[in-house]
């Protein structure tokens, strides 16, 4: 027997013996921190803060506003300078809500803060910040969690088979393939996704074409951005993209893209909850990649941007953030809310196309049951000043947006399908002056006939509502005459501008009044001796009005009226109208 071998012990006794021989030393926050930081003066500009960091070889600057601590990172300052924001305050690009600990805080406490997504942990002794602990970049090759149990529990066998097939196709082409974004987010939330987002480390378009050839369906390729969409190849729509980095040269402009790793692709995304990926390759199938702690934010029900200038680079993210907030019942974290307000202050965004803004508004008003709530939140935050600097979201505007939800609900009850986007635009700009409303619509790239119909609705809507209110006791044919021939936008404008009486009449006309037709036709009138020409149309209109007023409800009653109108004494009048 080896006399140098330690005596064997059982269970916890052996572990306790090792701990007595080799005690575990907690370095605490003091042992983890660095001291390459200084406080940032509140009035310092981005350019001045960058010079301070360079001159003093600092890794970050610390900031404090009331009870809120923040850090300013060199990467964020450089990004701000590249976006021509060098003259803005450095505090505007700070990452706020930074946890603060004492030098004696346990290592596990510091690491928990970092795991929950903190950009850094500040170490304070008394009233002075003495150091900071920053997270190291997580290794993407070490997934924190396997989603296989969720896949088996939540997805049908057909979808699971599709995921494995996509991963196999990628591997056969020498590419790594991942499910990303909303699909992974909804899987973790226990929701069913309507589409599948795929990211490919390699040639994403080649993988998309191979998928189309094997799965069938229609493939639409967007070569500029290295993306493609496959529809009809299965139960889910499949969006395929090459993993990429993005570089923004101007606030609101489309980014320049270059191929990248999946880790870099996830870090360029909008929110942490959309920056997760799941491995689809056979090796590691179902493993979760979460480099920016999106799963932690899901658990805390918060929406967090990945850097303070995210909304400035792409202002449409403001609309998506609020859309996700209302749909999921989440809340923007404090830093993201501050970044959103800063992005609104940076407006206008000349490089941001109106089509992109309109697309985001359409998603809110057409696809989201909670769309009116999202619009009200955006309005109260001031987001619509992007459309026009003079835009003010008044209580009247909020009432119109709430009424927009009521209108859609009532129309759906009647089985009426109207394009929700024009109605949403009318609700958003209907309280403005005609000139301001038209500027907003033009900023949204509305032009030509759609612009003419919307501006006409803004003029006609209130007038129609007043007429309907005054004529509420008139026969149905009189009220229908006010509305007949008007555009659907004008009818929607009248509903939004009117009181309950006017609204009931618009709803009646849309659901019933405009669909009433005569039982007799033009051939019947010709057979009765009416001369061909305008008289036919005029008599049919008179019959329709009689049906609306309940005077003629059967074919026989219509025939009797026509005989009365074209009788011997009235034939000449009927023929000449």
C-alpha positions as CSV (number, residue, x, y, z in Angstrom):
1,X,0.0,0.0,0.0
2,X,1.3,3.5,-0.9
3,X,2.0,5.2,2.4
4,X,1.7,8.6,0.6
5,X,-1.8,8.1,-0.6
6,X,-4.4,10.0,1.4
7,X,-6.8,8.0,3.5
8,X,-10.1,7.4,1.7
9,X,-13.2,8.9,3.3
10,X,-16.9,8.5,2.3
11,X,-19.3,11.2,1.1
12,X,-19.3,14.6,2.7
13,X,-16.5,13.7,5.1
14,X,-14.0,13.4,2.2
15,X,-15.1,16.8,0.7
16,X,-14.9,18.5,4.1
17,X,-11.4,17.1,4.6
18,X,-10.4,18.6,1.2
19,X,-11.9,22.0,2.1
20,X,-9.9,22.0,5.4
21,X,-6.7,21.3,3.5
22,X,-7.4,23.7,0.6
23,X,-9.7,26.5,1.9
24,X,-11.8,28.2,-0.8
25,X,-10.8,31.9,-0.8
26,X,-13.4,34.4,-2.0
27,X,-11.5,37.3,-3.7
28,X,-14.6,39.5,-3.3
29,X,-15.3,42.5,-5.5
30,X,-11.9,44.0,-4.5
31,X,-10.1,41.1,-6.0
32,X,-12.1,41.2,-9.3
33,X,-12.1,44.9,-10.0
34,X,-9.9,47.1,-12.1
35,X,-9.2,50.8,-11.3
36,X,-8.9,52.2,-14.8
37,X,-11.8,54.5,-14.5
38,X,-12.7,58.1,-13.5
39,X,-15.9,60.0,-12.9
40,X,-17.3,61.7,-16.0
41,X,-18.2,65.4,-15.6
42,X,-21.9,65.9,-16.4
43,X,-21.2,68.6,-18.9
44,X,-18.5,66.7,-20.8
45,X,-19.2,66.0,-24.5
46,X,-18.6,62.8,-26.3
47,X,-15.5,64.1,-27.9
48,X,-14.1,65.4,-24.6
49,X,-14.8,62.0,-22.8
50,X,-13.0,60.1,-25.6
51,X,-10.0,62.4,-25.2
52,X,-10.0,61.8,-21.4
53,X,-10.2,58.0,-21.8
54,X,-7.4,58.1,-24.4
55,X,-5.1,60.4,-22.4
56,X,-5.5,58.6,-19.1
57,X,-5.7,55.0,-20.6
58,X,-9.1,54.4,-19.0
59,X,-11.4,51.4,-19.6
60,X,-14.6,53.3,-18.7
61,X,-16.0,56.5,-17.1
62,X,-18.5,56.4,-14.2
63,X,-21.6,58.6,-13.9
64,X,-24.1,59.2,-11.2
65,X,-27.5,60.9,-11.5
66,X,-29.4,61.1,-8.2
67,X,-29.7,57.5,-7.0
68,X,-28.8,56.0,-10.4
69,X,-25.3,54.8,-11.3
70,X,-24.0,54.5,-14.9
71,X,-20.9,53.7,-16.9
72,X,-19.8,55.2,-20.2
73,X,-17.8,52.8,-22.4
74,X,-15.3,53.7,-25.0
75,X,-17.1,51.7,-27.7
76,X,-20.3,53.6,-27.1
77,X,-18.4,56.9,-27.3
78,X,-16.8,55.9,-30.6
79,X,-20.1,54.8,-32.0
80,X,-21.6,58.2,-31.0
81,X,-18.8,60.1,-32.7
82,X,-19.2,58.0,-35.9
83,X,-22.9,59.0,-35.9
84,X,-21.9,62.7,-35.8
85,X,-23.0,63.0,-32.2
86,X,-19.6,64.1,-30.8
87,X,-21.0,67.4,-29.5
88,X,-23.7,65.7,-27.4
89,X,-23.2,65.0,-23.7
90,X,-21.3,61.9,-22.9
91,X,-23.9,61.1,-20.2
92,X,-26.5,60.7,-23.1
93,X,-24.7,57.5,-24.1
94,X,-24.2,56.2,-20.5
95,X,-25.5,52.7,-19.6
96,X,-27.6,53.4,-16.5
97,X,-28.9,51.2,-13.8
98,X,-25.4,49.8,-13.0
99,X,-25.3,47.8,-9.8
100,X,-22.9,49.2,-7.1
101,X,-21.3,47.0,-4.4
102,X,-18.7,47.4,-1.7
103,X,-15.1,46.0,-2.0
104,X,-16.1,43.2,0.4
105,X,-19.1,42.0,-1.7
106,X,-18.9,38.3,-2.5
107,X,-17.7,37.1,-5.9
108,X,-21.0,35.3,-6.4
109,X,-22.9,38.6,-5.9
110,X,-20.8,40.3,-8.5
111,X,-21.1,37.5,-11.0
112,X,-24.9,37.3,-10.5
113,X,-25.2,41.0,-11.5
114,X,-23.1,40.4,-14.6
115,X,-25.1,37.2,-15.5
116,X,-28.3,39.3,-15.3
117,X,-27.0,41.5,-18.1
118,X,-25.3,44.4,-16.3
119,X,-22.7,46.2,-18.5
120,X,-20.4,46.4,-15.4
121,X,-20.5,46.4,-11.6
122,X,-19.1,49.5,-9.9
123,X,-17.2,49.1,-6.6
124,X,-17.7,52.0,-4.1
125,X,-16.0,52.6,-0.8
126,X,-17.8,55.3,1.1
127,X,-18.9,57.9,-1.4
128,X,-16.0,57.2,-3.8
129,X,-16.1,54.8,-6.7
130,X,-12.8,52.9,-6.5
131,X,-13.1,50.3,-9.2
132,X,-15.3,48.3,-11.7
133,X,-15.8,44.8,-12.7
134,X,-16.6,44.2,-16.4
135,X,-18.0,40.9,-17.9
136,X,-15.7,38.9,-20.1
137,X,-17.2,37.9,-23.5
138,X,-19.0,34.7,-23.1
139,X,-17.8,31.7,-25.2
140,X,-20.5,30.9,-27.7
141,X,-19.2,27.3,-27.9
142,X,-20.4,26.6,-24.4
143,X,-24.2,26.8,-24.4
144,X,-25.8,27.4,-21.1
145,X,-29.0,25.4,-21.7
146,X,-30.4,22.7,-23.9
147,X,-33.9,23.4,-25.3
148,X,-34.5,19.7,-26.3
149,X,-37.1,19.1,-23.6
150,X,-39.0,22.2,-24.7
151,X,-38.8,21.1,-28.3
152,X,-40.3,17.7,-27.4
153,X,-43.0,19.2,-25.2
154,X,-44.1,22.2,-27.2
155,X,-43.5,21.5,-30.9
156,X,-45.3,19.0,-33.2
157,X,-43.3,16.2,-34.6
158,X,-43.5,17.8,-38.1
159,X,-41.8,21.0,-36.9
160,X,-39.1,19.1,-35.0
161,X,-38.4,17.1,-38.1
162,X,-38.2,20.3,-40.1
163,X,-35.6,21.8,-37.7
164,X,-33.4,18.7,-37.9
165,X,-33.7,18.6,-41.6
166,X,-32.6,22.2,-42.0
167,X,-29.6,21.6,-39.7
168,X,-28.7,18.5,-41.7
169,X,-28.9,20.4,-45.0
170,X,-26.6,23.1,-43.6
171,X,-24.1,20.5,-42.3
172,X,-24.0,18.8,-45.7
173,X,-23.0,22.1,-47.2
174,X,-20.3,22.8,-44.6
175,X,-22.4,25.5,-42.8
176,X,-23.5,25.9,-39.2
177,X,-27.2,26.7,-39.0
178,X,-29.1,28.2,-36.1
179,X,-32.7,29.1,-35.3
180,X,-32.7,32.7,-34.0
181,X,-34.8,35.6,-32.8
182,X,-38.5,35.4,-32.3
183,X,-38.7,31.6,-32.8
184,X,-36.3,31.0,-29.8
185,X,-37.9,33.8,-27.8
186,X,-41.4,32.4,-28.3
187,X,-40.2,28.8,-27.6
188,X,-38.9,30.0,-24.2
189,X,-42.1,31.8,-23.5
190,X,-44.2,28.7,-24.4
191,X,-45.8,30.5,-27.4
192,X,-46.3,29.2,-30.9
193,X,-44.2,31.0,-33.6
194,X,-45.7,31.6,-37.0
195,X,-42.3,31.8,-38.7
196,X,-38.8,30.5,-38.4
197,X,-35.8,32.7,-38.5
198,X,-32.6,31.0,-39.6
199,X,-29.0,32.3,-39.5
200,X,-26.3,30.6,-41.4
201,X,-22.5,30.8,-40.7
202,X,-21.5,30.6,-44.3
203,X,-23.5,31.1,-47.5
204,X,-27.0,31.7,-46.3
205,X,-28.4,32.2,-49.8
206,X,-27.0,28.9,-51.0
207,X,-28.6,27.2,-48.0
208,X,-31.9,28.9,-48.8
209,X,-31.9,27.7,-52.4
210,X,-31.1,24.2,-51.3
211,X,-34.0,24.4,-48.8
212,X,-36.3,25.5,-51.6
213,X,-35.3,22.7,-53.8
214,X,-35.8,20.1,-51.1
215,X,-38.9,21.5,-49.3
216,X,-40.6,23.2,-52.2
217,X,-42.4,26.5,-52.0
218,X,-41.6,30.0,-53.2
219,X,-38.3,31.5,-52.5
220,X,-37.8,35.3,-52.6
221,X,-34.1,36.4,-52.4
222,X,-32.8,39.8,-51.1
223,X,-29.2,39.6,-52.3
224,X,-28.1,43.0,-50.9
225,X,-28.7,41.9,-47.3
226,X,-27.9,38.2,-47.8
227,X,-31.4,37.2,-46.9
228,X,-34.2,35.1,-48.4
229,X,-37.7,34.0,-47.5
230,X,-39.3,30.6,-48.2
231,X,-43.0,30.3,-48.1
232,X,-45.2,27.2,-48.9
233,X,-42.4,24.7,-48.0
234,X,-44.0,23.7,-44.7
235,X,-46.2,24.9,-41.9
236,X,-43.9,27.8,-41.1
237,X,-42.5,30.6,-43.2
238,X,-38.8,30.4,-43.2
239,X,-36.5,33.5,-43.2
240,X,-32.9,32.7,-44.0
241,X,-30.0,35.1,-43.4
242,X,-26.2,35.0,-43.6
243,X,-24.7,35.8,-40.2
244,X,-23.6,39.4,-40.4
245,X,-22.3,42.5,-38.7
246,X,-23.9,45.9,-39.3
247,X,-22.3,49.3,-39.5
248,X,-24.4,52.5,-39.4
249,X,-22.9,55.6,-41.0
250,X,-25.9,57.9,-40.4
251,X,-28.7,57.8,-37.8
252,X,-31.7,56.0,-39.3
253,X,-29.9,54.9,-42.5
254,X,-29.8,51.3,-43.6
255,X,-26.7,49.6,-42.3
256,X,-23.7,48.3,-44.3
257,X,-23.5,44.6,-43.7
258,X,-20.5,42.2,-43.7
259,X,-20.4,38.4,-43.0
260,X,-19.7,37.5,-39.4
261,X,-20.0,34.7,-36.8
262,X,-23.3,33.9,-35.1
263,X,-22.0,35.5,-31.9
264,X,-21.4,38.8,-33.7
265,X,-24.7,38.4,-35.5
266,X,-26.6,38.1,-32.1
267,X,-24.8,41.1,-30.7
268,X,-25.9,43.4,-33.5
269,X,-29.6,42.7,-32.9
270,X,-32.3,45.0,-31.5
271,X,-33.1,43.5,-28.0
272,X,-31.6,40.9,-25.8
273,X,-34.7,38.8,-25.9
274,X,-34.3,38.6,-29.7
275,X,-30.6,37.9,-29.5
276,X,-30.7,34.1,-28.7
277,X,-30.0,31.2,-31.0
278,X,-30.6,27.5,-31.0
279,X,-28.2,25.1,-32.7
280,X,-29.9,23.1,-35.5
281,X,-26.8,21.0,-36.6
282,X,-26.8,17.4,-35.5
283,X,-23.9,18.0,-33.1
284,X,-25.4,20.1,-30.3
285,X,-29.0,20.1,-31.7
286,X,-31.2,22.2,-29.4
287,X,-28.4,23.9,-27.5
288,X,-29.1,27.5,-26.6
289,X,-26.6,30.3,-27.4
290,X,-27.3,33.4,-25.2
291,X,-24.3,35.7,-25.3
292,X,-26.2,38.8,-24.1
293,X,-28.4,37.2,-21.4
294,X,-31.7,37.3,-23.2
295,X,-33.1,34.4,-21.2
296,X,-32.5,36.3,-18.0
297,X,-34.4,39.3,-19.4
298,X,-37.3,37.0,-20.5
299,X,-37.5,35.7,-16.9
300,X,-37.5,39.3,-15.6
301,X,-40.1,40.3,-18.2
302,X,-38.0,43.2,-19.5
303,X,-37.0,44.5,-22.9
304,X,-33.4,45.6,-23.0
305,X,-31.4,47.1,-25.9
306,X,-27.9,46.0,-26.5
307,X,-26.2,49.4,-26.4
308,X,-27.3,53.0,-25.7
309,X,-27.4,54.2,-29.4
310,X,-29.5,51.3,-30.6
311,X,-32.5,53.5,-31.2
312,X,-30.5,56.2,-32.8
313,X,-29.0,53.8,-35.3
314,X,-32.4,52.4,-36.2
315,X,-35.3,54.5,-34.9
316,X,-37.8,51.9,-36.1
317,X,-36.7,49.9,-33.1
318,X,-38.7,52.3,-30.9
319,X,-41.9,51.1,-32.5
320,X,-40.8,47.5,-32.2
321,X,-39.9,48.0,-28.6
322,X,-43.3,49.3,-27.6
323,X,-45.0,46.7,-29.8
324,X,-43.2,43.9,-27.9
325,X,-43.9,45.6,-24.6
326,X,-47.7,45.7,-25.1
327,X,-47.9,42.3,-26.8
328,X,-45.8,40.4,-24.2
329,X,-46.8,42.5,-21.2
330,X,-43.1,43.3,-20.6
331,X,-41.5,46.7,-19.7
332,X,-38.5,48.5,-21.1
333,X,-35.7,48.6,-18.5
334,X,-34.6,52.0,-17.2
335,X,-31.6,52.3,-19.5
336,X,-33.5,51.4,-22.6
337,X,-36.2,53.9,-21.8
338,X,-33.6,56.6,-21.4
339,X,-32.0,55.6,-24.7
340,X,-35.4,55.8,-26.4
341,X,-36.0,59.3,-25.1
342,X,-32.5,60.3,-26.2
343,X,-33.3,59.0,-29.7
344,X,-36.4,61.0,-29.8
345,X,-34.4,64.1,-28.9
346,X,-31.9,63.4,-31.7
347,X,-34.8,63.6,-34.3
348,X,-35.4,64.3,-37.2
349,X,-33.8,61.4,-39.1
350,X,-33.4,62.5,-42.7
351,X,-31.8,59.2,-43.7
352,X,-34.8,57.2,-42.4
353,X,-37.2,56.3,-45.1
354,X,-40.9,56.9,-44.7
355,X,-41.6,53.4,-46.0
356,X,-39.8,51.8,-43.1
357,X,-41.8,54.0,-40.6
358,X,-45.1,53.1,-42.4
359,X,-44.2,49.4,-42.3
360,X,-43.8,49.6,-38.5
361,X,-47.1,51.4,-38.0
362,X,-48.9,48.9,-40.2
363,X,-47.6,46.1,-38.0
364,X,-48.9,47.8,-35.0
365,X,-52.4,48.7,-36.3
366,X,-53.0,45.7,-38.5
367,X,-51.3,42.8,-36.7
368,X,-51.5,43.6,-33.0
369,X,-54.7,43.3,-31.0
370,X,-53.1,45.7,-28.5
371,X,-52.2,48.2,-31.3
372,X,-54.0,51.2,-29.8
373,X,-52.2,50.8,-26.5
374,X,-48.9,50.8,-28.4
375,X,-49.8,53.9,-30.3
376,X,-50.8,55.7,-27.1
377,X,-47.5,54.8,-25.4
378,X,-45.5,56.0,-28.4
379,X,-47.5,59.2,-28.5
380,X,-47.0,60.0,-24.9
381,X,-43.3,59.3,-25.2
382,X,-43.1,61.8,-28.1
383,X,-42.1,59.3,-30.7
384,X,-44.3,60.8,-33.4
385,X,-42.2,64.0,-33.5
386,X,-40.1,61.9,-35.9
387,X,-42.9,62.5,-38.4
388,X,-43.0,66.3,-37.8
389,X,-41.3,68.4,-35.1
390,X,-44.6,70.2,-34.3
391,X,-46.5,67.0,-33.6
392,X,-48.1,66.9,-30.2
393,X,-50.0,63.9,-28.9
394,X,-52.9,65.5,-27.2
395,X,-55.7,63.9,-25.1
396,X,-57.9,64.3,-28.1
397,X,-55.4,62.2,-30.1
398,X,-55.4,59.5,-27.4
399,X,-59.2,59.3,-27.6
400,X,-59.1,58.9,-31.4
401,X,-56.6,56.1,-31.0
402,X,-58.8,54.4,-28.4
403,X,-61.8,54.9,-30.8
404,X,-59.7,53.2,-33.5
405,X,-59.8,50.0,-31.6
406,X,-63.5,50.3,-31.1
407,X,-64.1,51.0,-34.8
408,X,-62.1,47.9,-35.8
409,X,-64.0,45.8,-33.3
410,X,-67.4,47.0,-34.5
411,X,-66.6,46.6,-38.2
412,X,-65.4,43.0,-37.5
413,X,-68.7,42.3,-35.8
414,X,-70.5,43.4,-39.0
415,X,-68.1,41.2,-41.1
416,X,-66.6,44.4,-42.7
417,X,-62.9,44.2,-43.6
418,X,-61.3,47.7,-44.1
419,X,-57.6,48.4,-44.5
420,X,-56.6,49.3,-40.9
421,X,-53.5,51.4,-41.9
422,X,-55.5,54.4,-43.4
423,X,-57.8,54.3,-40.4
424,X,-54.7,54.3,-38.1
425,X,-53.1,57.2,-39.9
426,X,-56.4,59.2,-39.6
427,X,-56.5,58.5,-35.9
428,X,-52.9,59.7,-35.4
429,X,-53.1,62.9,-37.5
430,X,-56.8,63.8,-37.3
431,X,-56.3,66.2,-34.4
432,X,-53.7,68.2,-36.3
433,X,-54.1,71.1,-38.6
434,X,-54.5,70.2,-42.3
435,X,-51.0,71.4,-43.1
436,X,-49.4,69.5,-40.2
437,X,-51.3,66.3,-41.0
438,X,-50.2,66.4,-44.6
439,X,-46.6,66.9,-43.6
440,X,-46.9,63.8,-41.4
441,X,-48.4,61.8,-44.2
442,X,-45.7,62.8,-46.6
443,X,-43.0,61.9,-44.1
444,X,-44.5,58.5,-44.1
445,X,-44.1,58.4,-47.9
446,X,-47.8,58.5,-48.5
447,X,-48.3,60.1,-52.0
448,X,-50.5,60.1,-55.1
449,X,-54.0,58.7,-54.8
450,X,-53.6,57.4,-51.2
451,X,-52.5,60.8,-50.0
452,X,-55.4,62.5,-51.9
453,X,-57.9,60.1,-50.2
454,X,-56.5,60.6,-46.7
455,X,-56.3,64.4,-47.0
456,X,-59.8,64.4,-48.4
457,X,-61.0,62.3,-45.5
458,X,-59.5,64.8,-43.1
459,X,-61.5,67.5,-44.7
460,X,-64.7,65.6,-45.3
461,X,-64.9,63.5,-42.1
462,X,-65.9,66.3,-39.7
463,X,-68.4,67.8,-42.2
464,X,-70.0,64.4,-42.8
465,X,-70.3,63.7,-39.1
466,X,-72.1,67.1,-38.5
467,X,-74.5,66.4,-41.4
468,X,-75.3,62.9,-40.1
469,X,-75.9,64.3,-36.6
470,X,-78.4,66.9,-37.9
471,X,-80.1,64.3,-40.1
472,X,-80.4,61.6,-37.5
473,X,-84.2,61.7,-37.8
474,X,-84.3,61.8,-41.6
475,X,-85.3,58.8,-43.7
476,X,-82.6,56.2,-44.3
477,X,-82.4,57.2,-48.0
478,X,-81.5,60.8,-47.1
479,X,-78.8,59.7,-44.7
480,X,-77.4,57.2,-47.2
481,X,-77.3,59.9,-49.8
482,X,-74.8,61.8,-47.7
483,X,-72.5,58.8,-47.5
484,X,-72.9,57.2,-50.9
485,X,-69.9,57.7,-53.2
486,X,-67.6,58.7,-50.4
487,X,-64.3,56.9,-50.0
488,X,-63.9,54.4,-47.2
489,X,-61.3,56.7,-45.7
490,X,-63.9,59.5,-45.6
491,X,-66.4,57.2,-44.0
492,X,-63.7,56.2,-41.4
493,X,-62.9,59.9,-40.9
494,X,-66.6,60.7,-40.3
495,X,-66.8,57.9,-37.7
496,X,-63.7,59.1,-35.9
497,X,-64.8,62.7,-35.9
498,X,-68.5,62.1,-35.0
499,X,-70.5,61.3,-31.9
500,X,-72.4,58.2,-31.2
501,X,-75.3,59.2,-33.5
502,X,-73.0,59.8,-36.5
503,X,-71.1,56.6,-35.8
504,X,-74.2,54.4,-35.7
505,X,-75.2,55.8,-39.1
506,X,-71.8,55.2,-40.6
507,X,-71.8,51.6,-39.3
508,X,-75.4,51.1,-40.6
509,X,-74.3,52.3,-44.0
510,X,-71.2,50.2,-44.2
511,X,-73.0,47.1,-42.9
512,X,-76.4,47.5,-44.6
513,X,-77.1,50.7,-46.4
514,X,-74.5,50.5,-49.1
515,X,-75.4,46.9,-50.0
516,X,-79.1,47.4,-50.6
517,X,-80.0,46.6,-54.3
518,X,-83.3,46.6,-56.1
519,X,-85.1,43.4,-57.1
520,X,-85.9,44.8,-60.5
521,X,-83.1,45.3,-63.0
522,X,-82.6,47.4,-66.1
523,X,-84.0,44.7,-68.4
524,X,-87.2,44.7,-66.3
525,X,-87.6,48.4,-66.7
526,X,-87.0,48.2,-70.5
527,X,-89.7,45.5,-70.7
528,X,-92.1,47.8,-68.8
529,X,-91.6,50.4,-71.5
530,X,-88.9,52.7,-70.0
531,X,-86.8,54.3,-72.7
532,X,-83.1,53.2,-72.7
533,X,-80.8,55.9,-71.2
534,X,-80.4,57.8,-68.0
535,X,-84.0,57.1,-67.0
536,X,-83.1,53.5,-66.2
537,X,-80.4,54.5,-63.7
538,X,-82.7,57.2,-62.2
539,X,-85.6,54.8,-61.7
540,X,-83.3,52.2,-60.2
541,X,-81.9,54.7,-57.7
542,X,-85.5,55.7,-56.7
543,X,-86.4,52.1,-56.2
544,X,-83.3,51.6,-54.1
545,X,-84.3,54.5,-51.9
546,X,-87.8,53.1,-51.5
547,X,-86.3,49.8,-50.3
548,X,-84.1,51.7,-47.9
549,X,-87.1,53.5,-46.5
550,X,-89.2,50.3,-46.3
551,X,-91.7,51.5,-48.9
552,X,-90.9,48.6,-51.3
553,X,-89.7,45.3,-49.9
554,X,-91.0,42.9,-52.6
555,X,-90.7,42.6,-56.3
556,X,-94.4,43.2,-56.7
557,X,-94.2,46.5,-54.7
558,X,-91.3,47.6,-56.9
559,X,-93.4,46.8,-60.0
560,X,-96.3,48.8,-58.6
561,X,-94.1,51.8,-58.0
562,X,-92.6,51.7,-61.5
563,X,-96.1,51.4,-63.0
564,X,-97.1,54.4,-60.9
565,X,-94.1,56.4,-62.0
566,X,-94.4,55.7,-65.7
567,X,-98.2,55.8,-65.9
568,X,-99.8,57.7,-68.8
569,X,-99.5,61.0,-66.9
570,X,-96.0,60.4,-65.7
571,X,-94.4,58.5,-68.6
572,X,-92.8,61.6,-70.1
573,X,-91.5,62.7,-66.7
574,X,-90.1,59.2,-66.1
575,X,-88.4,59.1,-69.4
576,X,-86.8,62.6,-69.1
577,X,-85.9,62.1,-65.4
